Amino acid sequence: MSDTKECPFCAEEIKATAIICRYCHTALKGSEKTNMGQFVKIRLKAGEKTYFGDVFIPEHLRVSDIINDSRHFIVFSNAVEERKTKDVTVGFLAINKNMTEWIELKTTDEDQSPDAPTRFIYHSE
């Protein structure tokens, strides 16, 4: 019996007991522990394009932890590319952190306040 399986979202080889994919950070369905974190909506500018979508933040971590960790990509689900005339749905998207100019944490409509959204500036090393 193999102790690994293929992630149904990114097709990478992961442990059979995995709750969250270590590559795309997607909570795997069929697991009793799929709510060990939350999705937050962020918006970012990478190169000439601006995207927004959901990023999974594991329990006990913050958005800044995901931005500043050693991984090279920020992984979106439900990603949308903002365009001047009409937004384009992309779906799953991984953005290279080295291409990222800025990141905003988007809030829901009922959470809107004069100082929302919060902008995080990411500088690659």
C-alpha positions as CSV (number, residue, x, y, z in Angstrom):
1,M,0.0,0.0,0.0
2,S,1.4,3.4,-1.0
3,D,1.8,6.1,1.6
4,T,1.3,8.8,-1.1
5,K,-1.4,10.0,-3.4
6,E,-1.9,12.6,-6.1
7,C,-3.4,15.9,-5.1
8,P,-6.7,16.3,-7.0
9,F,-6.1,20.0,-7.5
10,C,-2.5,20.4,-8.6
11,A,-1.6,16.7,-9.4
12,E,1.5,16.8,-7.2
13,E,2.5,13.7,-5.1
14,I,1.5,14.2,-1.4
15,K,1.2,12.0,1.7
16,A,-1.9,9.8,1.7
17,T,-2.9,11.2,5.1
18,A,-2.5,14.9,4.0
19,I,-5.3,17.3,5.0
20,I,-3.9,20.2,3.1
21,C,-1.8,19.9,-0.1
22,R,1.8,21.1,0.6
23,Y,2.1,22.5,-2.9
24,C,-1.2,24.3,-3.7
25,H,-2.3,24.6,0.0
26,T,-5.8,23.4,-0.9
27,A,-7.9,21.8,1.8
28,L,-8.5,18.2,0.6
29,K,-12.2,17.1,0.5
30,G,-13.2,14.0,2.3
31,S,-11.1,14.8,5.3
32,E,-12.7,15.4,8.7
33,K,-10.3,18.2,9.3
34,T,-10.8,20.4,6.3
35,N,-11.7,23.5,8.3
36,M,-8.2,24.0,9.8
37,G,-7.8,27.5,8.5
38,Q,-9.8,29.9,6.4
39,F,-9.9,31.5,2.9
40,V,-9.3,35.2,2.7
41,K,-9.8,37.4,-0.3
42,I,-6.7,39.3,-1.5
43,R,-5.9,41.5,-4.5
44,L,-2.5,41.8,-5.9
45,K,-0.6,43.4,-8.8
46,A,2.0,41.3,-10.6
47,G,3.7,42.9,-13.6
48,E,1.0,44.7,-15.7
49,K,-1.9,42.6,-14.3
50,T,-4.1,42.8,-11.2
51,Y,-5.8,39.8,-9.8
52,F,-8.1,39.1,-6.9
53,G,-9.2,35.8,-5.4
54,D,-9.2,33.5,-2.3
55,V,-6.0,32.4,-0.6
56,F,-6.0,29.6,2.1
57,I,-4.5,30.7,5.4
58,P,-3.8,27.7,7.6
59,E,-4.9,27.9,11.3
60,H,-2.6,30.0,13.5
61,L,-1.1,31.8,10.6
62,R,-1.7,35.3,9.2
63,V,-1.7,36.7,5.6
64,S,1.7,38.2,6.2
65,D,3.1,34.7,7.2
66,I,2.0,33.4,3.8
67,I,3.5,36.4,2.0
68,N,6.8,36.1,3.8
69,D,7.3,32.3,3.9
70,S,9.9,30.5,1.8
71,R,7.5,29.3,-0.9
72,H,8.0,31.0,-4.2
73,F,4.2,31.3,-5.1
74,I,1.0,32.7,-3.8
75,V,-1.8,30.3,-4.7
76,F,-5.3,31.6,-5.5
77,S,-8.5,29.8,-5.9
78,N,-11.5,31.6,-7.5
79,A,-9.0,33.9,-9.1
80,V,-10.1,36.8,-11.4
81,E,-8.0,39.0,-13.6
82,E,-9.1,42.6,-13.4
83,R,-9.4,44.3,-16.8
84,K,-10.6,47.8,-17.8
85,T,-13.7,46.6,-19.6
86,K,-14.6,43.2,-18.0
87,D,-13.0,41.0,-15.4
88,V,-11.9,37.6,-16.6
89,T,-12.4,34.5,-14.4
90,V,-9.1,32.5,-14.2
91,G,-10.0,29.9,-11.5
92,F,-6.8,28.4,-10.0
93,L,-3.7,30.6,-10.2
94,A,-0.2,30.6,-8.8
95,I,1.6,33.9,-8.8
96,N,5.4,34.1,-8.4
97,K,6.2,36.3,-5.4
98,N,9.1,37.8,-7.3
99,M,6.7,39.3,-9.8
100,T,4.4,40.8,-7.1
101,E,4.4,44.6,-6.6
102,W,1.7,44.9,-3.9
103,I,-0.9,42.9,-2.1
104,E,-4.2,44.1,-0.5
105,L,-6.3,42.2,2.0
106,K,-9.9,42.6,0.8
107,T,-12.8,42.7,3.3
108,T,-16.4,41.7,2.9
109,D,-19.0,44.4,2.3
110,E,-20.2,44.4,5.9
111,D,-16.6,44.7,7.1
112,Q,-15.9,47.8,5.1
113,S,-14.4,50.6,7.0
114,P,-12.7,53.9,6.0
115,D,-9.3,52.3,6.2
116,A,-10.1,49.0,4.3
117,P,-8.6,47.3,2.4
118,T,-5.2,46.9,4.0
119,R,-2.3,47.0,1.6
120,F,0.8,44.8,2.2
121,I,3.9,45.7,0.4
122,Y,5.9,42.7,-0.7
123,H,9.6,43.2,-1.7
124,S,11.5,40.2,-3.1
125,E,15.0,39.6,-1.7
